[in-house]
């Protein structure tokens, strides 16, 4: 079977991009660290003990921290996507007994890739 047939059958060798829910998942991930969960528990405890001001202050700080982290990570992901659009990723594979350098999108099932330094 030729590389063209394998490429049609197996798809192109590209990494899956971020889906539609990636931004929401990124935002929710900002609130999953242990320190944030402890602060949320402290806010709930403050509300339970009728200390509304303390609970609100904690929630505002946690919310601002999460939004700032989301903004930084979202911006970084956008920059990485722009860089990947400019750079052509290549790899060295052995196909049909011959070693060659190919674009990542041209790699198909059956190509043997190697790992090297540099």
N, C-alpha and C positions, 0 to 999 in steps of 0.2 A: 504494500500500500504506500502511496506517495505522501509526502508531507502535506500537500494541498488537500488530499482526501482526509487525512487525520485532522487537519485544521478545521475542516468543515464539520467533521464528526465530533471532535472534542472541544471546539470553540477556540477562541483566541486566548493566548497566554497573557491575559490582563488581570490585574487585581480588581476586585469588586469595589466600586466607589461607595461613598456614603449614601445611604438611602434617605428617603423623605423624612423619616423620624429621627435622623441623626442629631439634629439640633435639640430636639426635645430630650433625647437620651443624654446628650452632653450636659444640658441644664440640670436634669435630675441627678446626674452623677456628681455634680458639685455638692450636693447635700447628703452624700453617702459616706463621707469620711467619719471616723470614730469621734473626732473632736466636735464636729458639727452635730452629730447625733446626741452627744453629751449635752451640748448647749441647748438643743431642742428639748431634751428631757428637763433641763434646768428651767427653761421657759414654761413648760407645762407645770412643773412643780411650783413655780412662782404664781402662776394663775390659780392653782389649786389652793395655795396659801393666801389668796386674796391680795397678792402684791402685783397688781396690774401694771404698774409703771415699770418694775424690774422685768417682768415678762415681755412687755412690749419693746423695751430697750434691747433685750437679748434677741428677740425676733428680728428687729430692724438690722442689727449687726450681722446676724446670720444671713439674712436676705441680701444685704449689700455685698457681703463676702461672696456669696454664691453667684450673684450677677456679675461681679468683677471677674471672678474666675472663669465664668462662662464667656465673657467678652474676650478675655485674653486667649483662651483655648480656641474659640471660634475664629478669631483673627489669625492665630498661628496655623490652623487647619486650612484656612483660605490661602495663606501665603505658600504653604507646602503644595497645595493643589496647583497654584500658578507656576511654581517652580517645576513641578512634574510635567506640566503642559509644554514647557520650553525645552526640557532635557529629554533626550531619547535614551531610554534605558536599554542597554544591550547586555547580552550574556554570551559566554562561550559554551557551545554544545558540540557533542559528537553525533552527527547524523550520517547514516549510510557509511560509517567507517571513517568519515572525514571530520576533523575538528574545524569549526568555523565560528565567527562572531555574528550573532543575529539580533535584531530588535526583539524585545521581550514579547511583543505581540505575535511574532512569527514562530515562537516555541510551541511545539505540538506534543501530544503524548507519544512516547517512544524516543524522544530526544534525551540523550544522556548529558546532564549538566555536571560541571565540576566546581569545586570550591578551592579558591586560592587566596593568598595574601595580596593585599593591595587594591 
